[in-house]
Amino acid sequence: MADLVESLLTLARADEGRFDIHREPVALKPLVQDIYETALILGEGAGVAVNFPFTADVTIMGDPTRLRQLFLNLVTNAIKYTPAGGKVELSLAREKGAAVLAVEDSGIGIESADLERIFEPFVRLDEARSRATGGAGLGLAIARSVATAHGGTLTVQSTPKTGSRFVLRLPPAVDTPAGDS
């Protein structure tokens, strides 16, 4: 109940423009590496392989607590909606002046008509996403609010019965070298 109340307060503050973001330089590689280590444990319990094959050193101005919340939400959702024997892959890159974190799974996927709805509060799409699996349908709404508060975007591409790919783009704290793609 306390988690639900805290999530509701977070969304209400975000809607009112009072989202608490305490910006400081954040090296994303160690933060994502820590999330990956947590994901390994969660994935093992669910029979889901978790990989983190590609990473770049990227520093942004952001709130490490809120970013951890966002990253952990994406990874736990990917594991939760991927059947045993499936896989989840994380990547961190620097592309065209942005820090890019991707979480891709081989899970149940999302119908195209529902791709934007999943970012709305309290949206649960089907029986596989029932409240019995945990959560109240607030995680992705909060994740997108955190991304937006950091000047970034959170998008999804998905194919039913094949999997989903969530991509977070955040502006870096430092200019990227001219040779970066």
Secondary structure, DSSP 8 states (H G I E B T S, - for coil): -HHHHHHHHHHHHHHTT------EEEEHHHHHHHHHHHHHHHHHHHT-EEEEEE----EEEE-HHHHHHHHHHHHHHHHHTS-TT-EEEEEEEEETTEEEEEEEE-SS---GGGTTGGGSTT---SGGGSGGGS--S-HHHHHHHHHHHTT-EEEEEEETTTEEEEEEEE--SS---TT--
